[in-house]
Amino acid sequence: MNKLKNDFSDKLKEIVESKNFNILVTLVILFSALLVGLGVEPSISESWKSSISLIEIFILVFFVVELLIRVGAEAKNPVTFFKDPWNVFDLIIVLLCFIPLKSNFFFILRLARILRTMRLFRAFPKLRAIIQGMLNSFSSVLYVAMLLFVLVYVFAIIGVSVFAQVDPINFGSIPLTFFTLFQVLTLESWNVIMIPVVQAFPLGGPLYFISFIVLGTMLIMNLFLGVIVNNMNTALKALDETQERSNEEKILAKVTSLEKQLTILTKKLKK
């Protein structure tokens, strides 16, 4: 019985790891994403939307079958299925689609359908590595964010103290100044914000804005990018190493299988 179970699990494992299976799943995800967009498009008639809802039922059935195949592939050790965060993500998305919701909460069901598009990350390992790199960057980015907050806070105090009377709309209070400085960080219309300040303070105004842009945008924002890019490169290298180990294990398994077959053949020839 166990041998039959293991053989069945191995067959499902082959299906899950096959290129055709992953291509099919990717195409269904893309088609599902297209249907979600058409389902909320105002120009689409109600009759078409009814047809789209019917097709989405078949797509949901497909995803349920796919999930069962992935679970069955890990039948030897079911816990392995839940160790993969992408498997857990897939499971949650599928379960959300089955939750009976009232019309007031229909947006949750629509959100679940939208999130199915994110399953494309499973089909493209490089994308998963990028996401992993961003998550790994969180702790380092937090410290850079703290540094940025201190910088903005210092410049906000200076801005309120010096420019509040000149430009109360942008520098009338600490919250307003925080918002203004955030806009300056994005380099969006900062030259317009600077006009009344520069008119009142021809020397101090430009010095205030230029120093903030250099420190905030040119230095600290580049620190953000540097931390994220570094962690992405690390995640991509780890992915390449994992794929190399996986290929080596597959080759080793094939060699071991051939050795066993040769041993059995040799024994038969001796007889």
Secondary structure, DSSP 8 states (H G I E B T S, - for coil): -HHHHHHHHHHHHHHHHSHHHHHHHHHHHHHHHHHHHHHH-TTS-HHHHHHHHHHHHHHHHHHHHHHHHHHHHTTTSTHHHHHSHHHHHHHHHHHHTTS---GGGHHHHHHHHHHGGGGHHHH-HHHHHHHHHHHHTHHHHHHHHHHHHHHHHHHHHHHHHHHTTT-HHHHSSHHHHHHHHHHHHTTSSHHHHHHHHHHH-TTHHHHHHHHHIIIIIIIIHHHHHHHHHHHHHHHHHHHHHHHHHHHHHHHHHHHHHHHHHHHHHHHHHH-
